[in-house]
Amino acid sequence: MQIQTVLLIILAAVVALVIVLFQYYYKTKKRGQIGYLLSFLRFLTFFGAFLLLINPKFTKYQYTTEKANLILLTDNSSSMAEYEDDIRSVLDKIHGDSDIGQRFNVQSYNFGKSLSSDSLSLSESQTNITRALKALEEIYSNSNAVIAMLTDGNQTVGQDYEFYGRNQETPIYPIAIGDTTSYEDISISQVNANRYAFLKNKYPLEIFVSYSGASQAQAQLRVLEDGEQVYQERVSLSNSNTTKVVSTLLDAGSVGLKNIVVTIDALANERNEANNSRELAVEVIDEKTNISIISNLSHPDIGALKKAIESNQQRSVSIMKPNTDRKKLEETDLFIFYQPDVSFKSIYDYLSQSKTSVFTITGSQTNWNFLNNAQNSFAKKSYEQTEEVSATLNTGFGLFNVEDFTVTDFPPVTSNLGEIQLRVEADIALSQRIKGVELNQPLLAIINNAVQKEAVFFGEDIWKWRMQSYRSDQNFKNFDDFLGKIVLYLTSNKSRDRLTLDYESVFTGSQDAKISATYFDNAFVFDSNANITLTIKNIESQASSEIPMLLKGSYYEADLSNLIPGKYDFTVAVKSEGISKSGRLSILDFDIEKQFFSTDFRKLDRVAENTGGRLFYSDDIDAMLDTLNTDQRYVPTQLSDQNIVSLIDFEVLLAIIALALASEWFIRKYIGLT
């Protein structure tokens, strides 16, 4: 309590006493017990009133002890299953240490593809250590924490955790689980091939062979296509030359899925033969979509469009000027007009005759007076003033599946201000938003009429979207797949189908194998009450099963993760409507978790050193517990919480004042005083 407050309380008591002495003893000589009682009651009244005015406060301190967080992060992948007893023994020893319990708040997590707090199953098919560390860094960013990570150090997906660990602020104590002995091993570490090949052409195959050991090794490399050997080579490696890249060209002799198996002979003393083979599939097709980008400008959008479209090997992109030869125009399956101007007149004349599909992209250099008159699908009253426009995804869009596409964090594109008019019926895939305000204006519209398909994007600098896609996901898939779906829709010569399918022809393992479908009623409105089933049959065993397709927002989906590797024929049917579509897919036999045999303790040691931790092994947990219990960085911290508390209770003090006044009044009346 402050000294000023104490002085005020003393002054209040003195003033109250002076008033009482003046009222009861200055003008009257009457004394006695009744006089003293009345004086005391009057003093309580005045002193209480003064206390209410002063309202004294004092500071109250509460002390708490905050422990450091000990995070037990366990690798939950299938490669750890054979070491389950070691893992549970380590966890039990840590949880059972009383000193650890007094010093730390122990939190348990596990990870496979992502971080989880579920019970340990040791069945995850992928390992992403970096993703788990990033998630923990966000959760415990403002606290004193240390991570004890039980893993074999073998990561199968994601950013290399060793490089991420250099910026990790939380100390990591890796606990190496598994066999740390180095064995002689030769493996197929990676095989690169195009997803599609074209009939009667050659397609490339790039094979990476790796060796770990102290001596020289020789082995025979073989490539089999649908069970027949099509290539072989003798590979020689040593402890000084541990990697070799083998490149070859294979013939695409017939249409269909080609099952490619790359194998290398095992060494005499090799223990891990699971990584001596890789399997993939290449689909041979007999046609290619030709797309022409026509523009007078040099703009990074054009390069981004070409790269994104040609990420699918079925498509070829040519960049042309508006005055290009008519013969080249006749070979085009889809035109992309980038910021048209008056030089496009001959192109629009050709388009009116050929009815070829067109994707128009406008921007700051677009001649809107010309464009409004050159076609009848849309128009814009441009104010010749540019503005940055953000995109909003229309989740109700139903021409093709957009559920996997996201515009989150996409930078704005540049567009001319002005009112847009769609002259024909169109579906809006993306709408405009300026500075957080939603506009009733399309950014991407898909136009479908009986004779020609069109799309129009009202903005430029779309290359920024592709770069942001890579920045967010370390790949271009989000942007490229979305643009690919637009191109696929525009290049399809068929009339609008009520049932459309979306699936991959080849799945590397069954983990992510899915088929999605979109179904429309007779009015071409998405039907969310349809009964759609998938009938799938293994071509080799002839075993078949029927899977109901589940509604997932604006599409239906069937999960094929329980299927064994092999080739499958399937049919998607809408019951009671007689509508169905069929296809073929291949699920490859590949488990990346089986590609590792030894614990990568060297990388774990480097991560520990970079983060201020230390590497331990499963049989050395006592040493780790002693280290944690004696490290001064993790000493519990005493925290004080300061609270300002009122010295008096207003209700009680008011009650005392009221009681004193009432008592004084009754006593005075009782003895006959006024």
C-alpha positions as CSV (number, residue, x, y, z in Angstrom):
1,M,0.0,0.0,0.0
2,Q,1.3,3.4,-0.9
3,I,2.3,5.9,1.9
4,Q,-0.1,8.5,0.6
5,T,-3.0,6.1,1.1
6,V,-1.9,5.4,4.7
7,L,-1.7,9.1,5.5
8,L,-5.2,9.6,4.0
9,I,-6.6,6.9,6.2
10,I,-5.0,8.4,9.3
11,L,-6.3,11.9,8.3
12,A,-9.8,10.4,7.8
13,A,-9.7,8.9,11.3
14,V,-8.5,12.2,12.8
15,V,-11.2,14.3,11.0
16,A,-13.9,11.8,12.0
17,L,-12.7,12.0,15.7
18,V,-12.6,15.8,15.6
19,I,-16.2,16.0,14.2
20,V,-17.5,13.6,16.9
21,L,-15.7,15.5,19.7
22,F,-17.2,18.8,18.4
23,Q,-20.7,17.4,18.2
24,Y,-20.9,15.5,21.4
25,Y,-18.5,17.2,23.8
26,Y,-18.0,20.8,22.8
27,K,-21.5,22.2,23.6
28,T,-22.6,19.7,26.2
29,K,-21.1,18.6,29.5
30,K,-23.0,15.4,29.5
31,R,-20.9,12.3,29.9
32,G,-21.5,8.6,30.7
33,Q,-21.6,5.3,28.9
34,I,-24.5,6.3,26.6
35,G,-22.5,9.3,25.5
36,Y,-19.4,7.2,24.8
37,L,-21.5,4.7,22.8
38,L,-23.2,7.4,20.7
39,S,-19.8,9.0,20.0
40,F,-18.4,5.7,18.9
41,L,-21.3,5.0,16.5
42,R,-21.0,8.5,15.1
43,F,-17.2,8.0,14.6
44,L,-17.9,4.7,12.7
45,T,-20.3,6.5,10.4
46,F,-17.9,9.3,9.5
47,F,-14.8,7.2,9.3
48,G,-16.6,4.6,7.1
49,A,-17.8,7.4,4.7
50,F,-14.3,8.7,4.4
51,L,-12.9,5.2,3.7
52,L,-15.4,4.9,0.9
53,L,-14.1,8.1,-0.7
54,I,-10.4,7.1,-0.3
55,N,-11.0,3.5,-1.5
56,P,-7.6,2.2,-0.4
57,K,-5.9,-0.6,-2.5
58,F,-2.9,-2.9,-2.0
59,T,-0.8,-5.1,-4.3
60,K,-1.1,-8.9,-4.0
61,Y,1.5,-11.2,-5.5
62,Q,0.8,-14.8,-6.5
63,Y,3.7,-17.1,-7.3
64,T,3.5,-20.1,-9.7
65,T,6.1,-22.5,-11.0
66,E,6.3,-23.1,-14.7
67,K,8.0,-26.3,-16.0
68,A,9.7,-26.7,-19.3
69,N,7.8,-28.9,-21.9
70,L,9.4,-32.2,-22.8
71,I,7.9,-33.3,-26.1
72,L,8.1,-37.0,-26.9
73,L,7.9,-37.2,-30.7
74,T,7.7,-40.8,-32.0
75,D,8.1,-42.0,-35.6
76,N,4.8,-43.8,-36.4
77,S,5.8,-45.2,-39.8
78,S,5.7,-48.8,-40.8
79,S,9.5,-49.0,-40.9
80,M,9.5,-48.8,-37.1
81,A,7.1,-51.7,-36.5
82,E,9.8,-54.3,-35.9
83,Y,11.3,-52.1,-33.2
84,E,8.0,-51.6,-31.3
85,D,9.3,-53.2,-28.1
86,D,12.3,-50.8,-28.0
87,I,10.1,-47.8,-28.6
88,R,7.6,-48.7,-25.9
89,S,10.5,-49.5,-23.5
90,V,12.0,-46.1,-24.1
91,L,8.7,-44.3,-23.6
92,D,7.8,-46.2,-20.4
93,K,11.2,-45.3,-19.0
94,I,10.8,-41.6,-19.7
95,H,7.2,-41.5,-18.3
96,G,8.3,-43.5,-15.2
97,D,11.2,-41.2,-14.2
98,S,10.0,-39.2,-11.2
99,D,12.7,-36.5,-11.6
100,I,11.5,-35.9,-15.2
101,G,7.9,-35.5,-14.0
102,Q,9.0,-32.9,-11.4
103,R,11.1,-31.0,-13.9
104,F,9.0,-31.2,-17.1
105,N,5.5,-31.2,-18.5
106,V,5.7,-34.3,-20.6
107,Q,3.7,-34.2,-23.9
108,S,3.5,-37.1,-26.4
109,Y,3.0,-36.9,-30.1
110,N,3.7,-39.1,-33.1
111,F,4.1,-38.5,-36.8
112,G,3.9,-40.1,-40.2
113,K,2.9,-37.9,-43.0
114,S,1.8,-35.3,-40.4
115,L,1.8,-34.6,-36.7
116,S,-0.7,-36.5,-34.6
117,S,-1.6,-37.0,-30.9
118,D,-3.4,-40.3,-31.5
119,S,-2.2,-43.6,-30.0
120,L,0.9,-45.3,-31.6
121,S,0.1,-47.7,-34.4
122,L,3.5,-47.9,-36.3
123,S,1.6,-48.3,-39.6
124,E,2.0,-44.9,-41.4
125,S,3.1,-45.3,-45.0
126,Q,5.1,-42.0,-45.2
127,T,7.5,-40.2,-43.0
128,N,7.7,-36.4,-42.9
129,I,10.0,-35.3,-40.1
130,T,10.2,-31.7,-41.1
131,R,6.4,-31.2,-41.1
132,A,6.1,-32.6,-37.6
133,L,8.9,-30.3,-36.4
134,K,7.3,-27.2,-38.0
135,A,4.0,-28.0,-36.3
136,L,5.6,-28.4,-32.9
137,E,7.6,-25.1,-33.4
138,E,4.2,-23.3,-33.9
139,I,2.6,-24.9,-30.9
140,Y,5.4,-24.3,-28.5
141,S,6.9,-21.1,-30.0
142,N,6.3,-19.1,-26.8
143,S,7.4,-21.7,-24.2
144,N,10.6,-23.3,-23.0
145,A,10.5,-26.7,-24.7
146,V,12.8,-29.6,-25.7
147,I,12.1,-32.4,-28.2
148,A,13.0,-36.0,-27.6
149,M,12.5,-37.6,-31.1
150,L,12.4,-41.4,-31.5
151,T,13.0,-42.3,-35.1
152,D,15.3,-44.1,-37.5
153,G,16.0,-40.8,-39.2
154,N,14.8,-41.9,-42.7
155,Q,12.4,-39.4,-44.2
156,T,10.4,-40.3,-47.3
157,V,8.6,-37.0,-48.1
158,G,8.9,-33.3,-47.5
159,Q,11.8,-30.9,-47.0
160,D,15.1,-32.4,-45.7
161,Y,14.8,-32.1,-41.9
162,E,18.6,-31.6,-41.6
163,F,18.4,-28.3,-43.4
164,Y,15.3,-27.3,-41.6
165,G,16.9,-28.1,-38.2
166,R,19.5,-25.4,-38.8
167,N,16.8,-22.8,-38.1
168,Q,15.0,-24.8,-35.4
169,E,14.9,-22.9,-32.1
170,T,13.8,-25.8,-30.0
171,P,16.6,-28.2,-28.9
172,I,16.2,-31.7,-30.4
173,Y,17.5,-34.9,-28.6
174,P,17.2,-37.6,-31.2
175,I,16.9,-41.2,-30.0
176,A,18.1,-43.5,-32.8
177,I,15.8,-46.5,-33.1
178,G,16.8,-49.5,-35.2
179,D,19.9,-51.1,-36.6
180,T,22.8,-48.6,-36.8
181,T,25.2,-51.1,-38.4
182,S,26.3,-50.1,-41.9
183,Y,25.8,-52.9,-44.4
184,E,26.9,-53.3,-48.0
185,D,23.9,-52.3,-50.1
186,I,23.1,-51.6,-53.8
187,S,19.8,-50.0,-54.7
188,I,17.6,-48.3,-57.3
189,S,17.2,-45.0,-55.5
190,Q,15.1,-43.3,-58.2
191,V,13.6,-43.8,-61.6
192,N,12.4,-40.9,-63.8
193,A,10.1,-41.3,-66.7
194,N,7.4,-39.3,-68.4
195,R,3.9,-40.2,-67.4
196,Y,2.8,-40.3,-71.0
197,A,4.5,-41.5,-74.2
198,F,3.2,-41.2,-77.8
199,L,2.7,-44.2,-80.1
200,K,5.6,-45.1,-82.3
201,N,7.9,-42.7,-80.5
202,K,10.7,-43.4,-78.0
203,Y,10.4,-42.3,-74.4
204,P,13.3,-41.7,-72.0
205,L,14.0,-43.6,-68.8
206,E,16.5,-42.3,-66.2
207,I,17.7,-44.7,-63.5
208,F,19.7,-43.7,-60.4
209,V,21.7,-46.6,-58.9
210,S,23.3,-46.1,-55.4
211,Y,25.9,-48.1,-53.5
212,S,27.0,-48.0,-49.9
213,G,30.0,-50.2,-48.9
214,A,33.7,-50.3,-48.5
215,S,34.6,-52.4,-51.6
216,Q,33.8,-52.5,-55.3
217,A,30.5,-53.9,-56.5
218,Q,29.2,-55.1,-59.9
219,A,25.6,-56.0,-60.6
220,Q,23.4,-56.5,-63.6
221,L,20.7,-53.8,-64.2
222,R,17.6,-54.9,-66.1
223,V,14.5,-53.1,-67.4
224,L,11.3,-55.1,-68.0
225,E,8.2,-53.8,-69.9
226,D,5.1,-55.9,-69.2
227,G,7.3,-58.8,-68.1
228,E,9.7,-58.7,-71.1
229,Q,13.3,-57.5,-70.8
230,V,13.9,-54.5,-73.0
231,Y,17.2,-53.3,-71.7
232,Q,20.2,-54.4,-69.6
233,E,23.5,-53.0,-68.5
234,R,26.4,-54.1,-66.2
235,V,26.9,-51.5,-63.4
236,S,30.1,-51.0,-61.5
237,L,30.3,-48.9,-58.3
238,S,32.7,-48.4,-55.4
239,N,33.2,-46.5,-52.1
240,S,34.6,-43.6,-54.1
241,N,32.0,-43.8,-56.9
242,T,28.7,-44.5,-55.1
243,T,26.2,-43.3,-57.7
244,K,25.6,-43.9,-61.3
245,V,22.9,-42.6,-63.6
246,V,21.7,-44.9,-66.4
247,S,19.7,-43.4,-69.3
248,T,18.0,-45.2,-72.0
249,L,15.2,-44.8,-74.6
250,L,12.4,-47.4,-74.8
251,D,10.0,-47.9,-77.8
252,A,6.3,-47.0,-77.4
253,G,5.1,-49.8,-79.7
254,S,1.4,-50.1,-78.6
255,V,-1.3,-48.1,-76.9
256,G,-2.0,-48.6,-73.2
257,L,-0.5,-48.8,-69.8
258,K,3.1,-50.2,-69.8
259,N,4.2,-51.7,-66.5
260,I,8.0,-50.9,-66.2
261,V,10.1,-52.8,-63.6
262,V,13.7,-51.8,-63.0
263,T,15.8,-54.3,-61.1
264,I,19.4,-54.8,-60.1
265,D,20.9,-58.0,-58.9
266,A,21.5,-58.3,-55.1
267,L,25.1,-58.4,-53.8
268,A,26.4,-61.5,-52.1
269,N,26.0,-60.3,-48.6
270,E,23.2,-57.8,-49.1
271,R,20.6,-57.8,-46.4
272,N,18.0,-55.3,-47.8
273,E,16.8,-56.4,-51.2
274,A,13.5,-54.5,-51.0
275,N,15.2,-51.5,-52.6
276,N,16.7,-53.5,-55.5
277,S,13.7,-52.8,-57.7
278,R,11.4,-50.0,-58.7
279,E,8.1,-50.2,-60.5
280,L,6.4,-47.5,-62.5
281,A,3.9,-47.2,-65.3
282,V,3.9,-45.2,-68.5
283,E,0.7,-44.7,-70.6
284,V,1.2,-44.8,-74.3
285,I,-1.3,-42.7,-76.2
286,D,-1.9,-42.1,-79.9
287,E,-2.8,-38.4,-79.9
288,K,-1.6,-35.1,-78.7
289,T,-3.5,-31.8,-78.0
290,N,-2.0,-28.8,-79.9
291,I,-2.5,-25.5,-78.2
292,S,-1.6,-22.1,-79.6
293,I,-0.9,-19.0,-77.5
294,I,-1.4,-15.9,-79.7
295,S,-0.2,-12.5,-78.6
296,N,1.8,-9.5,-79.7
297,L,3.3,-9.1,-76.2
298,S,6.3,-10.5,-74.4
299,H,5.0,-11.2,-70.9
300,P,5.9,-13.8,-68.2
301,D,2.3,-15.0,-68.2
302,I,2.9,-16.6,-71.6
303,G,5.9,-18.6,-70.3
304,A,3.9,-19.6,-67.2
305,L,1.0,-20.8,-69.3
306,K,3.3,-22.8,-71.6
307,K,5.1,-24.5,-68.7
308,A,1.8,-25.3,-66.8
309,I,0.0,-26.7,-69.8
310,E,3.0,-28.8,-71.0
311,S,3.4,-30.3,-67.5
312,N,1.0,-32.8,-69.0
313,Q,2.9,-34.6,-71.8
314,Q,-0.2,-35.0,-73.8
315,R,-0.2,-31.3,-74.7
316,S,2.0,-29.2,-76.9
317,V,2.0,-25.4,-76.8
318,S,3.1,-23.1,-79.6
319,I,3.5,-19.3,-79.2
320,M,2.5,-17.4,-82.3
321,K,1.8,-13.9,-83.5
322,P,-1.7,-12.9,-84.8
323,N,-0.4,-12.9,-88.4
324,T,0.6,-16.5,-88.3
325,D,0.0,-18.9,-91.3
326,R,-3.5,-20.3,-91.6
327,K,-2.1,-23.8,-91.9
328,K,-0.8,-23.6,-88.4
329,L,-4.2,-22.3,-87.2
330,E,-5.8,-25.4,-88.7
331,E,-3.6,-27.7,-86.6
332,T,-4.6,-26.0,-83.4
333,D,-7.1,-27.7,-81.0
334,L,-7.3,-24.7,-78.6
335,F,-6.5,-21.1,-78.9
336,I,-5.3,-18.9,-76.0
337,F,-5.7,-15.3,-76.9
338,Y,-3.5,-13.2,-74.6
339,Q,-4.6,-9.5,-74.5
340,P,-6.1,-9.2,-78.0
341,D,-5.9,-6.0,-80.0
342,V,-6.9,-5.0,-83.5
343,S,-4.2,-7.2,-85.0
344,F,-6.3,-10.2,-84.0
345,K,-9.0,-9.4,-86.6
346,S,-8.0,-12.2,-89.0
347,I,-7.8,-14.7,-86.1
348,Y,-11.3,-13.9,-85.0
349,D,-12.5,-14.2,-88.6
350,Y,-10.9,-17.7,-88.7
351,L,-12.4,-18.5,-85.3
352,S,-15.9,-17.7,-86.5
353,Q,-15.6,-20.3,-89.2
354,S,-13.7,-23.0,-87.4
355,K,-15.6,-22.8,-84.1
356,T,-12.4,-23.8,-82.3
357,S,-12.4,-23.5,-78.5
358,V,-10.7,-20.3,-77.2
359,F,-9.4,-19.2,-73.9
360,T,-9.2,-15.3,-73.7
361,I,-6.9,-13.6,-71.2
362,T,-7.3,-9.9,-70.8
363,G,-5.2,-7.2,-69.1
364,S,-3.9,-3.7,-69.1
365,Q,-2.9,-3.9,-72.8
366,T,-6.3,-5.3,-74.1
367,N,-8.1,-3.2,-76.7
368,W,-11.6,-3.5,-75.3
369,N,-13.2,-1.5,-78.1
370,F,-12.0,-4.1,-80.6
371,L,-12.6,-7.1,-78.4
372,N,-16.2,-6.1,-77.5
373,N,-17.1,-6.1,-81.3
374,A,-15.0,-9.1,-82.3
375,Q,-17.0,-11.6,-80.4
376,N,-20.5,-12.0,-78.8
377,S,-19.8,-13.8,-75.6
378,F,-18.8,-11.0,-73.2
379,A,-18.1,-7.3,-73.1
380,K,-16.5,-4.8,-70.8
381,K,-16.8,-1.1,-70.4
382,S,-13.2,-0.4,-69.5
383,Y,-12.3,2.8,-67.6
384,E,-8.6,2.4,-68.7
385,Q,-7.5,2.3,-65.1
386,T,-5.8,-0.7,-63.6
387,E,-6.4,-2.1,-60.2
388,E,-5.1,-5.1,-58.2
389,V,-7.8,-7.8,-58.1
390,S,-7.8,-10.8,-55.8
391,A,-9.6,-14.1,-56.5
392,T,-12.4,-15.8,-54.7
393,L,-13.1,-19.5,-55.6
394,N,-16.7,-20.4,-56.3
395,T,-17.1,-23.7,-54.4
396,G,-20.4,-24.3,-56.1
397,F,-18.7,-24.4,-59.6
398,G,-19.7,-27.7,-61.2
399,L,-18.3,-28.0,-64.7
400,F,-15.2,-29.8,-63.3
401,N,-13.8,-30.6,-59.9
402,V,-12.2,-27.6,-58.2
403,E,-12.1,-29.0,-54.6
404,D,-8.4,-29.6,-54.8
405,F,-7.6,-26.0,-56.0
406,T,-7.0,-23.2,-53.5
407,V,-6.4,-19.5,-54.1
408,T,-5.4,-19.0,-50.5
409,D,-2.3,-16.6,-50.3
410,F,-2.5,-16.1,-54.1
411,P,-1.3,-12.5,-54.9
412,P,-3.7,-10.2,-56.7
413,V,-3.6,-10.0,-60.5
414,T,-3.9,-6.8,-62.5
415,S,-7.1,-5.9,-64.2
416,N,-8.8,-2.9,-65.8
417,L,-11.6,-1.3,-63.8
418,G,-15.0,-1.5,-65.5
419,E,-18.3,-3.3,-65.7
420,I,-18.2,-6.8,-67.2
421,Q,-21.2,-8.1,-69.1
422,L,-21.6,-11.8,-70.0
423,R,-23.8,-11.9,-73.1
424,V,-24.4,-15.7,-72.9
425,E,-24.9,-18.2,-70.1
426,A,-21.7,-18.9,-68.3
427,D,-20.4,-20.6,-65.1
428,I,-18.2,-18.4,-62.8
429,A,-15.2,-20.3,-61.4
430,L,-13.5,-17.3,-59.8
431,S,-14.9,-13.9,-58.8
432,Q,-13.2,-10.6,-58.1
433,R,-12.4,-9.1,-54.8
434,I,-10.7,-5.7,-54.4
435,K,-9.2,-4.8,-51.0
436,G,-11.3,-7.3,-49.2
437,V,-14.6,-6.2,-50.8
438,E,-16.4,-8.9,-52.8
439,L,-17.5,-7.6,-56.3
440,N,-20.3,-9.1,-58.3
441,Q,-17.9,-9.5,-61.2
442,P,-16.3,-12.6,-62.7
443,L,-12.6,-13.1,-62.8
444,L,-12.7,-16.5,-64.6
445,A,-15.8,-17.4,-66.6
446,I,-16.4,-20.7,-68.5
447,I,-18.8,-20.2,-71.4
448,N,-20.4,-23.2,-73.0
449,N,-22.7,-23.1,-76.0
450,A,-23.7,-25.7,-78.5
451,V,-21.0,-25.2,-81.1
452,Q,-18.0,-23.7,-79.2
453,K,-16.5,-23.7,-75.8
454,E,-14.9,-20.5,-74.4
455,A,-13.2,-19.3,-71.2
456,V,-12.2,-15.8,-70.3
457,F,-9.9,-14.6,-67.5
458,F,-10.2,-10.8,-66.7
459,G,-6.6,-10.2,-65.5
460,E,-2.9,-10.4,-66.1
461,D,0.1,-11.4,-64.0
462,I,-1.2,-15.0,-63.6
463,W,2.5,-16.1,-63.5
464,K,2.5,-14.9,-59.8
465,W,0.0,-17.6,-59.0
466,R,2.2,-20.3,-60.3
467,M,5.1,-19.0,-58.3
468,Q,3.0,-18.8,-55.2
469,S,1.9,-22.3,-55.7
470,Y,5.5,-23.4,-55.6
471,R,6.2,-21.2,-52.6
472,S,3.4,-22.8,-50.6
473,D,3.8,-26.5,-51.7
474,Q,7.3,-26.7,-53.1
475,N,5.7,-27.7,-56.4
476,F,3.4,-26.3,-59.1
477,K,0.7,-28.9,-58.9
478,N,-2.0,-26.7,-57.4
479,F,-1.9,-24.2,-60.3
480,D,-0.9,-26.6,-63.1
481,D,-3.7,-29.1,-62.3
482,F,-6.3,-26.3,-62.2
483,L,-5.2,-24.9,-65.6
484,G,-5.0,-28.4,-67.0
485,K,-8.6,-29.0,-66.1
486,I,-9.6,-25.8,-67.9
487,V,-7.7,-26.9,-71.0
488,L,-9.1,-30.5,-70.8
489,Y,-12.7,-29.1,-70.6
490,L,-12.1,-26.7,-73.5
491,T,-10.4,-29.3,-75.8
492,S,-13.1,-31.9,-75.3
493,N,-15.2,-32.1,-78.4
494,K,-18.0,-34.0,-76.7
495,S,-21.1,-32.3,-75.6
496,R,-21.5,-31.6,-71.9
497,D,-21.7,-34.9,-70.1
498,R,-24.0,-35.4,-67.1
499,L,-21.4,-37.8,-65.6
500,T,-17.7,-36.9,-65.6
501,L,-14.8,-38.7,-64.0
502,D,-11.5,-37.4,-62.5
503,Y,-8.7,-39.9,-61.8
504,E,-5.1,-40.8,-62.4
505,S,-4.2,-43.6,-64.7
506,V,-1.3,-44.7,-62.5
507,F,-1.0,-44.6,-58.7
508,T,2.3,-45.2,-57.0
509,G,1.0,-47.3,-54.2
510,S,-2.6,-47.4,-53.0
511,Q,-2.3,-44.7,-50.3
512,D,-3.6,-41.9,-52.4
513,A,-5.6,-43.9,-55.0
514,K,-9.0,-42.2,-55.5
515,I,-11.6,-41.7,-58.2
516,S,-13.9,-38.7,-58.1
517,A,-17.1,-38.1,-60.2
518,T,-19.4,-35.2,-60.9
519,Y,-23.0,-35.8,-61.8
520,F,-25.7,-33.4,-63.1
521,D,-29.4,-33.9,-63.4
522,N,-31.4,-33.2,-66.6
523,A,-31.2,-29.5,-66.1
524,F,-27.4,-29.7,-65.7
525,V,-27.6,-28.8,-62.0
526,F,-25.3,-30.7,-59.7
527,D,-27.2,-33.6,-58.1
528,S,-26.2,-34.1,-54.4
529,N,-28.7,-36.9,-53.9
530,A,-27.5,-39.3,-56.6
531,N,-26.7,-43.0,-55.9
532,I,-23.4,-43.6,-57.6
533,T,-21.4,-46.8,-57.3
534,L,-18.0,-47.9,-58.5
535,T,-17.5,-51.4,-59.7
536,I,-13.8,-52.3,-59.9
537,K,-12.2,-55.6,-61.1
538,N,-8.6,-56.8,-60.8
539,I,-7.6,-57.8,-64.4
540,E,-5.3,-60.6,-63.2
541,S,-7.3,-62.3,-60.5
542,Q,-10.8,-61.2,-61.9
543,A,-11.8,-60.4,-58.3
544,S,-14.3,-57.5,-58.3
545,S,-15.9,-55.3,-55.6
546,E,-18.5,-52.6,-55.5
547,I,-17.8,-49.4,-53.7
548,P,-20.3,-46.6,-53.0
549,M,-19.1,-43.2,-54.0
550,L,-19.5,-40.7,-51.1
551,L,-20.5,-37.1,-51.5
552,K,-17.6,-34.6,-50.9
553,G,-19.1,-31.2,-51.3
554,S,-19.6,-30.6,-55.0
555,Y,-18.3,-34.1,-56.2
556,Y,-18.4,-37.8,-55.3
557,E,-15.4,-39.8,-54.4
558,A,-14.3,-43.5,-53.9
559,D,-11.3,-44.4,-51.8
560,L,-9.2,-47.2,-53.3
561,S,-6.6,-47.3,-50.6
562,N,-7.5,-50.9,-49.6
563,L,-6.8,-52.4,-53.0
564,I,-3.7,-54.5,-53.7
565,P,-1.3,-53.4,-56.4
566,G,-2.3,-54.4,-59.9
567,K,-4.2,-53.4,-63.0
568,Y,-7.9,-52.7,-62.7
569,D,-10.9,-52.1,-64.9
570,F,-13.7,-50.0,-63.4
571,T,-17.2,-48.7,-64.1
572,V,-18.9,-45.8,-62.4
573,A,-22.7,-46.0,-62.7
574,V,-25.6,-43.8,-61.6
575,K,-28.2,-46.2,-60.3
576,S,-31.8,-45.8,-61.7
577,E,-30.5,-43.5,-64.5
578,G,-28.7,-46.0,-66.8
579,I,-25.7,-43.7,-67.0
580,S,-22.2,-45.1,-66.6
581,K,-18.5,-44.5,-67.6
582,S,-15.6,-47.0,-67.6
583,G,-11.9,-46.7,-67.4
584,R,-8.6,-48.5,-66.5
585,L,-6.0,-47.7,-63.9
586,S,-2.9,-49.3,-62.4
587,I,-1.8,-49.4,-58.8
588,L,2.0,-50.0,-58.4
589,D,3.5,-52.1,-55.8
590,F,5.8,-49.7,-54.0
591,D,6.3,-49.1,-50.3
592,I,8.9,-46.4,-49.8
593,E,9.3,-47.3,-46.1
594,K,10.8,-50.6,-47.2
595,Q,13.6,-48.8,-49.1
596,F,15.6,-48.2,-45.9
597,F,17.3,-50.8,-43.7
598,S,19.7,-48.9,-41.5
599,T,19.2,-46.0,-39.1
600,D,20.6,-42.7,-40.4
601,F,22.2,-41.9,-37.1
602,R,24.8,-39.5,-38.7
603,K,22.1,-37.1,-39.9
604,L,20.3,-37.3,-36.6
605,D,23.6,-36.4,-34.9
606,R,24.0,-33.4,-37.1
607,V,20.5,-32.2,-36.3
608,A,21.1,-32.6,-32.6
609,E,24.3,-30.6,-32.9
610,N,22.7,-27.8,-35.0
611,T,19.8,-27.4,-32.5
612,G,21.8,-27.6,-29.2
613,G,20.7,-31.1,-28.4
614,R,22.6,-34.5,-28.3
615,L,22.1,-37.9,-30.0
616,F,21.2,-40.9,-27.9
617,Y,20.5,-44.5,-28.6
618,S,17.7,-46.7,-27.3
619,D,20.0,-48.5,-24.9
620,D,21.3,-45.3,-23.5
621,I,18.2,-43.6,-22.2
622,D,19.5,-43.3,-18.6
623,A,22.2,-40.9,-19.9
624,M,19.6,-38.8,-21.7
625,L,17.5,-38.6,-18.6
626,D,20.5,-37.5,-16.5
627,T,21.3,-34.9,-19.2
628,L,17.8,-33.4,-19.2
629,N,17.6,-33.4,-15.4
630,T,20.9,-31.5,-15.0
631,D,20.6,-29.1,-17.9
632,Q,20.2,-25.6,-16.5
633,R,18.2,-24.5,-19.6
634,Y,15.2,-26.5,-18.4
635,V,15.1,-25.4,-14.7
636,P,11.5,-24.7,-13.6
637,T,10.8,-21.0,-13.6
638,Q,9.0,-19.2,-10.8
639,L,6.5,-16.6,-12.1
640,S,4.8,-13.9,-10.1
641,D,1.4,-12.5,-10.9
642,Q,0.6,-9.0,-9.5
643,N,-3.0,-8.2,-8.7
644,I,-4.3,-4.9,-7.4
645,V,-6.9,-5.7,-4.7
646,S,-9.3,-3.3,-2.9
647,L,-8.6,-3.2,0.9
648,I,-12.2,-2.9,1.8
649,D,-15.4,-4.7,0.8
650,F,-17.9,-2.0,-0.2
651,E,-21.0,-4.0,0.7
652,V,-19.7,-4.8,4.2
653,L,-18.6,-1.2,4.9
654,L,-22.0,0.2,3.7
655,A,-23.7,-2.3,6.0
656,I,-21.6,-1.1,9.0
657,I,-22.3,2.6,8.2
658,A,-26.0,1.9,7.9
659,L,-26.0,-0.2,11.1
660,A,-24.1,2.5,13.0
661,L,-26.5,5.3,11.8
662,A,-29.6,3.2,12.7
663,S,-28.3,2.2,16.1
664,E,-27.4,5.8,17.0
665,W,-30.9,7.0,15.9
666,F,-32.8,4.4,17.9
667,I,-30.7,5.0,21.1
668,R,-31.2,8.7,20.9
669,K,-34.9,8.3,20.4
670,Y,-35.0,5.8,23.3
671,I,-33.4,8.2,25.7
672,G,-35.4,11.2,24.5
673,L,-32.8,13.1,22.5
674,T,-33.5,14.8,19.2
